[in-house]
Amino acid sequence: MKMNMETQWSMDTKIIHVNQRPDIKTRAISHSIVPAVAYAFPNVESAAEVVSGKVDGTYYGRYGNPTLQMLEMKIAALEGGEAALGLSSGMAAISTAFLAFLKTGDHVVVTKDVYGGTFNFLTSLAPRFGFDFDFVDCTKVDAIKDSIKPNTRAVYIETPSNPKLTVLDICEIGRLCKTYNLPLIVDNTFMSPYLQNPLALGADVVVHSATKYINGHGDVVAGFIVGKKDVIQFMRKKIMGDLGQNLNAWESSLILRGLKTLALRVGRHCDNGQAVADFLNVHPAIERVYYPGLKDHPQHELAKKQMKGMGGIVSFEVKGGLDAGKKFINALQLAMISFSLGDPETLVQHPATMTHASIPHHEREKYGITDGLIRLSVGLEDAVDIINDLEQALAELPTHIR
Ligand code: LCS
């Protein structure tokens, strides 16, 4: 009997081929876009089977479409999960994951290093839905243990974190969660499924902003949740479907196209990220650099164990604080001042006034998001050009700090 080669495919091959076959009718190799909202059934019984989830299929655009379905199957396979749910944004994925596990009176432990939008959701919306949360230093597993209450229903982490690149031990936190029977939810946006697979390390649910590396071209806002089939089905039917945060076929198609080059893009992001971090780390005008690929990063050894590469995000502080930081950012010529990350273009931003501005100043300081912190999403350009741009902008700073 012939061996099934698919089970032996490497990640690079899977990214291109997994769960994606030529169209049966047209033999087209690239996916087709099916924007239909409604689907016809041969009889009432078969419609009921699809609606109830007994049989896989599409029946109404708010719950999915065939183009998205192909993409969901790919994302599930790349993350090593049973099923995936595509949604209209990363925040839709994150809020759906919280709402699926938490109801009035419940509590969730959340890493203190989270994306500003996640912080915002918890601090502004969670109280209105009646569930409680604690932001905890999840680099210390004992701190997580101490914060678990009788009404705790989930643990939520982001690793590496935005924007400080704190790396958390998914295996260790996963083990703790198992002993307390709590689901562990991991935001894997900074890594993409190419560099880290939290489910294999002991997490129960993975969330992504696909707006970033998964699509990778800065032209789609989207999110994914990956986990067990019954959990994903509940989220699709009872949360996403009711809130109406579906992802349409056009955008699914763009992501399917962007995804094909994930391995190549992420590999280049990692190479460029390391080159930029190495350059900044020894530059006299730089106070400190946050990048897991640097030997002096506090979780460098863990990062090497848990991640296939160090990613393309480098955060740092220039000497001279806020004023010098702003002067430096404004002097950049290639890097563009922008909110997003994971795009082909190198993007720079100032978390205290941009992505994390919704977090009050005293809270930001507590989490190490200082006013002088700068985040660079290192793009796909030639590393030499990126570094030359940084160098010329640093040369604009007053001589006493460089
Ligand atoms: N998770 C992480 C780690 C993120 O960085 C973001 C967005 C999200 C979730 C939310 O995804 P979205 O809804 O935007 O698809 N991060 C952004 C950032 O750092 N700048 O602008 C958006």
Residues whose N, C-alpha, C, O or C-beta is under 5 A from the ligand:
A	BS01	LCS	S89 G90 M91 Y115 G117 N162 D187 T189 S209 T211 A222 F339 S340 T355
